[in-house]
Amino acid sequence: MNIKNFEYLKDSLKNLGFGDKLNAHLEEQLKMQPESFKLNLLGEFKNDVLKENVNYVLDFSKSKESDMYFFNRYLATLQSEDASKEKSQTFYIDKMTGITSKEAYNLLSGRAVNKDLTTKDGVAYNAWLQLNFTEKDKHENHLVKQFSQGYGYDLEMVMTKYPIKEQLAEESRAEVMKSLRKGNLTQVTFAKQGADEKMYIAANPQFKSLDVYDAKMKLQYQGIERKEKTEKAGEDKSQEKKEAAKQAKDDEGDGNKQKQSKRKGIRV
């Protein structure tokens, strides 16, 4: 067994949020030297109300030139009591980087994740990613919607429209924003008529707002979301088309018609 390769793969799993639970199985497979192998892991995500599971199937393959193994991709499936409602997506890995296990869960839950990306020719940019559950590619993967900085979603500015107490202090505001950018359903405190109320929020870049849920995870409308979604739906759809057209034009100029939604070369 290649010890350095084993250490590298362990670090990859850790960096991508899989922890060390698979290390023993990984070592066992590397000693057996198969051409390829899969590892399975069940992830549990919960808060005071929700409890959801994601099944991960991690794919490893051996190099044709050496005894090195590579962690290429993983399939994540958000489980449901109704199998027909389960959602799956394959996430691709390159050089220890990609969508983390928690981000995969958030994406499969319908929430948006903010990532630093690069085009194929190395130009860095930032964008929100969200799965499109109405369309799939030829590999049965959900298409990925992108909302880049040009789309105009300013998370910090949007938060000021809501009575979120955590945004009054710089440190707590930064923590909430960091959590939202990862796609997390984030617990905050709303100040309502002098009383504090526990709420959950998630970033909604498409409608330039927040999704707001009460303590029982019931979707709430503060007046802001409903009004903005109604008024801006047509405008945002038009802007989204412009973004897609611009990206397609850039891709065509590079001789590649596929969207370059990669982070350091990683496909989502």
Secondary structure by P-SEA (a helix, b strand, c coil): ccaaaaaaaaaaaaaacccccaaaaaaaaaaaccccbbbbbbbbbbcccbbbbbbbbbbbbbbcccccccccbbbbbbcccccccbbbbbbbbcccccccaaaaaaaaabbbbbbbccccccccbbbbbbbcccccccccccbbbbbcccccccaaaaaaaccccccccaaaaaaaaaaaaaccbbbbbbbcccbbbbbbbbbbccccccccccccccccccaaaaaaaaacaaaaaaaaaaaaaaaaaaaaaacccccccccccccc
